Amino acid sequence: MDPMLLMNPSSTITYDQVPDMDANADCTEIYQVLPPMHITEIPVEILSVIMEFTMPPTQHFLDSTVIARDNRSSRSCSLQTLRNIVLVSRYWYNVGISFLYRHVVILQSKQLFALAHAVSNNRSLSELILSLHLQCYVSVSQAVTVSMTLDDILAVTPNLTKVTIAPILNSRHFFLGHEFLRMVALAQNTPSRTTDLHFRINPTLIETLNLLPAFTCLTTFHIDMLIGRNDALPTGHIHLAFLEELHITWQPHQHVMNVFSALAEILSLPSLRRLLLTSPAAGGATIEPLLRKFGHSLHFVSLVRPHIKNVHLRFYHSPPPPPPPLVTPLLSMCPNLRHLAIDTHFPIRMPMHAHLTWVDLWVPIKFLDPSEQSAVALVPHEERVKLPSLRGVRLLDRSLLPFSGVRTPLLIPPDMVGSTESVTWTYPSLDLRHDPGLLYRQMMDNVLAESMEHRL
């Protein structure tokens, strides 16, 4: 074979030059020898797929208002890997820089200041940002600087469509939550760009709620209320045209029922579809005012009562489990409900409901057996027949609450896996597993996970 043919990849090799080829062939076989591909010549489509695999998992727990410690560690490692890839060459930088900036999560104030410096010096970077999640510690001395820096960033990010503000505040500074929210509300760009708010509200409830109309594009609002017996009740009308999700967390108190009645009176939420109520005393007459006001428009309701252990001296006292939730009045006030998430230790009686499709039950680990008997025992067949649209009952491990929060049913919907599928998310200190009808921490019970393999 002519060695010159191998030196020139574009040359053709005919049968005359290949002795073992069939001499009777009526066509010419053409081969092409390709040169080795350089790292900078990887097609954009393939390189983009590679970089997608290095991205942190934003579709589940990193979208939660409360980002767990394990998620922070995973995200940090993923972003460091992506940063190293971007620095390989100018070509890789041009392809990968958008992956690094499109979804920004601020977990430390110094990251916010660094981002402000980067986008002020390079406006092309600011155009890449699509979402911004602020969940960093804000001290009293930093409150003004953080609010101003955030506003400066929002002023130069035209393509930003989702802004989440969930600051971590020192509870010892009683009025810091209200003061920081006031600074954010009075900023030039932040109120009109913010879509998600999560604030711990102290007895300045009236003043805090009066700031909400400034956030004209708000779609999600989570308030953690600390209300005293003698605190004044809000009276001014509040209209939030685009609010789709309202989450209220509170501690038991006699005055709370009056607060809920006042909130139902003053709030106008035409787009509300998801209501989450979290308290040891959630349920009963306390929440009726809100359900009567907004129940007809709701598609998702979460009613969770955290089971908290009390510490007295050296002894832990675990109070008895709460009684089964009163589902009948809840569903009667929510005729269009599709998804219900509640906690229970006991069987539940269901009323007739035409549209309820999914039921999520937060239960202790002892109920998470692979045979589906617990789900049947908690919602018996005679109760399920009252729900003609019901597609399934899923059991949720209560130990997930500190990790992912009560929004878990929204972050991981029941229909994510099929009847014979399983999904596992691995984090440094636990494996989270989703099997048909079960969502649980696999690290807590490896025997359960092994049993589930036989079930699948």
Secondary structure, 3 states (H helix, E strand, C coil): CCHHHHHCCCCCCCHHHCCCCCCCCCCCCCCCCCCCCCHHHCCHHHHHHHHHHHCCCCCCHHHCCCCCHHHHHHHHHHHHHHHHHHCCCHHHHHHHHHHHHCEEEECCHHHHHHHHHHHHHCHHHHCCCCEEEECCEECCCCHHHHHHHHHHHHHCCCCCCEEEECCEECCCCCCHHHHHHHHHHHCCCHHHHCCEEEEEECCCHHHHHCCHHHCCCCCEEEEEECCCCCCCCCCCCEECCCCCEEEEEECCCCCHHHHHHHHHHHEECCCCCEEEEECCCCCHHHCHHHHHHHHHHCCEEEEECCCCCEEECCEEECCCCCCCCCHHHHHHCCCCCCEEEEECCCCCCCCCCCCCCEEEEEECHHHCCCCCHHHHHHCCHHHHCCCCCCCEEEEEEHHHHHHHCCCHHHHCCHHHCCCCCCEEEEECCEEEEEECCEEEEHHHCHHHHHHHHHHC
